[in-house]
Amino acid sequence: MKRAVLIMTGLLLLVLGLGAATAGTGIVAAVGSDGAYSANAGKINGDGRALVLNDFTVNTGGNTDVVTSVADLTASVSAANGKDVFIGVGPAADVTKYLQNVQRDVVSDVSGDNARLIPIPGDTAPAPADQQSFWTSSATGSAPTIKLDPAGRQAMVIMMADGSQPVNVNLKVGIASSMLFPMGIGLIVAGLLLILLAIWAFVGARRNRKYKSNVITVPEPVAVAPTSAQQTPAAPVQPAQPEHATVGAGVPTTTPVWAPGNANATSAPLQENQIPPTNQQ
């Protein structure tokens, strides 16, 4: 029973340990020491001077409030031609006013390489985007990254840094948190500890099996009823008496002597080593 419990405990600890170690390794490999992880949202190819995402939402794959309580949602972009790109998030009304009469493409959905765009005509060149003050978050570079606020009505604008057209970019979204890397390390350590405990349980089960195999069971003595021979000891066998008595040296003895035809016996001395006469017919 104890061996079975140790084996079941070891299996449970092993499964938990492998799961924790695998999850921790995945987190560390994905986020790195900076605690940032991003995934491709899709490619967007527009003909205008700007790409606009109105009232955008980010699918976190879970409860957004929980995710944002421990990590920041991020967005990054890079141009297909390798030039610097501007990305910014601001109130939808300010964005609409800034891009008034500017040729642009409104992005209604981003899914892989099939982003759906609504072209808006215009003939005005916009003012430099990085000089506007209404942005709540903005960045410029070859692969700029900004933080996203999931609450409120905001719009995202992507433009070439010099305001040129077209705008062909690759968009990524992700999360960043200073807790992710330590969390991954903690899961790895916890997983290794659980695996060690599982090994300890397996070793204990093996030792328990060896102990049982080495035990010699001595049967208890069984009471046996005594037989009749054991109850009554046999009488000792008496040695057979010789037909003629042996007489010690120099000691005479008397024995009957039978004479033929004489019914009366007479006694005569018997000398040493003398054989008494026999009755002859």
C-alpha positions in Angstrom: 0.0 0.0 0.0 2.8 2.4 0.9 4.6 1.6 -2.3 1.6 2.3 -4.4 1.0 5.7 -2.6 4.7 6.6 -3.3 4.4 5.8 -7.0 1.1 7.7 -7.4 2.6 10.7 -5.6 5.8 10.5 -7.7 3.7 10.5 -11.0 1.7 13.5 -9.9 4.8 15.5 -8.8 6.5 14.6 -12.1 3.6 15.8 -14.2 3.3 19.0 -12.3 7.1 19.6 -12.4 7.4 19.0 -16.1 4.4 21.3 -16.8 5.8 24.1 -14.6 9.3 23.8 -16.0 8.0 23.7 -19.6 5.8 26.8 -19.0 8.7 28.7 -17.4 11.1 27.8 -20.2 8.5 29.0 -22.7 8.0 32.3 -21.0 11.7 33.0 -20.6 12.4 32.1 -24.2 9.5 34.3 -25.4 9.9 37.5 -23.4 13.7 37.5 -22.7 15.2 39.5 -19.9 13.3 42.7 -20.9 9.9 40.9 -20.3 8.4 41.8 -23.7 6.6 39.5 -26.0 5.0 40.4 -29.4 3.3 38.5 -32.2 2.5 39.5 -35.8 -0.9 41.1 -36.2 -0.6 41.3 -40.0 0.7 43.3 -42.9 -1.0 46.5 -44.0 -0.5 48.0 -47.4 -2.1 51.4 -48.0 -1.9 53.8 -50.9 -2.4 57.0 -48.8 -0.2 59.0 -46.5 -1.5 57.4 -43.3 -3.1 54.3 -41.9 -5.8 54.9 -39.3 -7.3 52.3 -36.9 -10.3 53.9 -35.2 -11.6 52.6 -31.9 -9.2 49.7 -32.1 -9.3 46.8 -29.7 -6.7 44.1 -28.8 -7.7 40.5 -28.3 -5.6 39.3 -25.4 -7.0 35.8 -25.5 -8.3 36.1 -21.9 -9.6 38.7 -19.5 -8.2 42.0 -20.6 -8.5 43.6 -17.2 -6.5 40.8 -15.6 -3.8 41.0 -18.4 -3.5 44.8 -18.2 -3.2 44.6 -14.4 0.1 42.7 -14.6 1.4 43.8 -18.1 1.2 46.6 -20.6 -0.3 46.0 -24.1 2.1 47.1 -26.8 2.1 47.8 -30.5 5.1 48.0 -32.8 5.5 48.6 -36.5 8.2 48.3 -39.2 8.2 49.4 -42.8 8.6 47.0 -45.7 11.2 49.3 -47.3 13.2 49.6 -44.0 12.6 53.3 -43.6 11.7 55.0 -40.3 8.0 54.8 -39.3 5.8 56.9 -37.0 3.2 55.3 -34.8 1.0 57.1 -32.4 -2.2 56.8 -30.4 -4.5 59.7 -29.6 -8.1 60.8 -29.1 -10.2 60.0 -32.2 -11.5 63.6 -32.6 -7.9 65.0 -32.6 -6.8 62.4 -35.1 -9.7 63.2 -37.4 -8.9 66.9 -37.3 -5.2 66.3 -37.9 -5.8 64.2 -41.0 -8.5 66.4 -42.5 -8.2 66.5 -46.3 -5.2 64.1 -46.1 -5.4 60.9 -48.3 -5.4 58.0 -45.9 -6.7 54.4 -45.4 -8.9 53.4 -42.6 -8.2 49.9 -41.4 -11.3 48.0 -40.4 -9.7 44.7 -39.6 -6.2 43.2 -39.5 -5.9 39.4 -40.0 -2.8 38.0 -41.5 -2.0 39.5 -44.9 -5.7 40.4 -45.6 -6.2 43.7 -43.9 -9.4 45.4 -44.9 -9.0 49.0 -45.9 -11.4 51.9 -46.6 -9.6 54.5 -48.7 -10.3 58.2 -47.9 -9.3 60.7 -50.6 -7.4 63.9 -49.9 -4.9 66.3 -51.5 -3.2 67.9 -48.4 0.2 66.9 -46.9 0.0 66.5 -43.2 2.2 68.4 -40.7 5.0 66.3 -39.1 3.4 63.7 -36.9 6.0 63.7 -34.2 5.5 67.4 -33.6 1.8 67.0 -32.5 1.0 67.3 -28.9 -2.3 65.4 -28.7 -0.7 62.0 -28.8 -1.1 59.9 -25.6 1.7 57.6 -26.8 3.9 57.8 -29.8 7.3 56.7 -31.2 9.4 57.0 -34.4 12.1 54.7 -35.7 12.8 51.6 -37.8 10.7 49.5 -35.4 9.0 51.8 -32.9 6.9 50.4 -30.0 4.2 52.1 -28.0 2.0 51.3 -25.0 -1.7 50.9 -25.6 -4.5 52.0 -23.3 -7.4 49.5 -23.7 -9.8 52.0 -22.2 -11.4 55.0 -24.0 -12.0 56.0 -27.6 -8.7 56.3 -29.3 -7.3 56.0 -32.7 -3.9 54.6 -33.9 -2.1 56.4 -36.8 0.8 54.9 -38.7 2.7 57.0 -41.1 6.1 57.2 -42.8 8.4 59.4 -40.7 8.8 61.8 -43.6 5.0 61.9 -44.4 5.5 60.1 -47.8 3.2 57.6 -49.4 2.4 54.7 -49.8 2.5 53.2 -46.3 3.4 49.5 -46.3 4.1 48.1 -42.8 4.0 45.0 -40.6 2.1 45.5 -37.4 2.8 43.6 -34.2 1.0 43.5 -30.9 2.2 42.2 -27.6 2.7 42.6 -23.9 5.5 43.9 -21.7 5.9 43.4 -18.0 8.8 43.4 -15.6 7.2 40.4 -13.9 7.2 38.0 -16.8 10.9 37.1 -16.8 11.1 36.5 -13.0 7.8 34.5 -13.3 9.4 32.3 -15.9 12.5 31.7 -13.7 10.3 30.9 -10.7 8.3 28.3 -12.7 11.5 26.7 -13.9 12.8 26.4 -10.3 9.5 25.2 -9.0 9.3 22.6 -11.7 12.8 21.3 -11.0 12.0 21.0 -7.3 8.8 19.0 -8.1 10.8 16.7 -10.4 13.4 16.1 -7.6 10.5 15.3 -5.2 9.1 12.9 -7.7 12.4 11.1 -8.1 12.6 10.9 -4.3 9.2 9.3 -4.2 10.2 6.7 -6.9 13.4 5.8 -5.0 11.4 5.4 -1.8 9.0 3.0 -3.6 11.9 1.0 -5.0 13.5 0.7 -1.5 10.2 -0.4 0.0 10.0 -3.2 -2.6 13.6 -4.4 -1.9 12.9 -4.4 1.8 9.8 -6.6 1.3 11.7 -9.0 -0.9 14.5 -9.5 1.6 12.2 -10.4 4.6 12.2 -14.1 5.5 9.0 -15.3 6.9 9.5 -18.0 9.6 6.4 -20.3 9.9 5.0 -20.6 13.3 5.5 -24.0 15.0 2.5 -26.4 14.7 1.5 -28.4 17.7 1.5 -32.2 16.9 -0.5 -34.6 19.1 1.8 -37.4 20.6 1.3 -40.9 19.2 0.7 -43.9 21.3 4.3 -45.0 20.9 5.4 -41.6 22.3 2.9 -41.8 25.2 4.0 -45.3 26.4 7.8 -46.0 26.3 8.8 -49.4 25.2 10.1 -51.8 27.8 13.8 -52.5 27.5 14.8 -55.8 25.9 16.4 -58.1 28.4 19.5 -60.0 27.2 19.0 -63.7 26.6 20.2 -66.0 29.4 22.8 -68.6 28.5 21.7 -72.2 28.6 24.6 -73.1 30.9 25.9 -70.7 33.5 29.4 -69.5 33.2 31.3 -70.2 36.4 34.0 -68.0 37.5 37.5 -69.4 37.9 37.9 -71.6 40.8 34.2 -71.4 41.9 32.5 -74.8 41.9 28.8 -75.1 41.2 26.3 -77.9 41.3 24.1 -78.9 38.3 21.8 -81.8 37.8 23.3 -84.9 36.3 21.1 -87.3 34.5 21.9 -90.9 34.3 20.4 -93.1 31.6 17.4 -95.0 33.0 17.6 -93.2 36.3 14.7 -91.1 37.2 16.4 -89.6 40.1 19.1 -87.1 39.5 22.2 -86.8 41.6 24.3 -83.9 42.1 28.0 -83.9 41.3 30.5 -81.1 41.5 31.1 -79.2 38.2 34.6 -78.2 37.6 35.7 -75.1 35.7 35.2 -75.4 32.0 33.5 -78.7 32.4 30.5 -79.4 30.2 27.7 -81.1 31.9 26.7 -84.5 30.5 23.6 -84.8 28.4 20.9 -87.3 28.5 21.6 -89.9 25.8 18.9 -92.3 24.7 
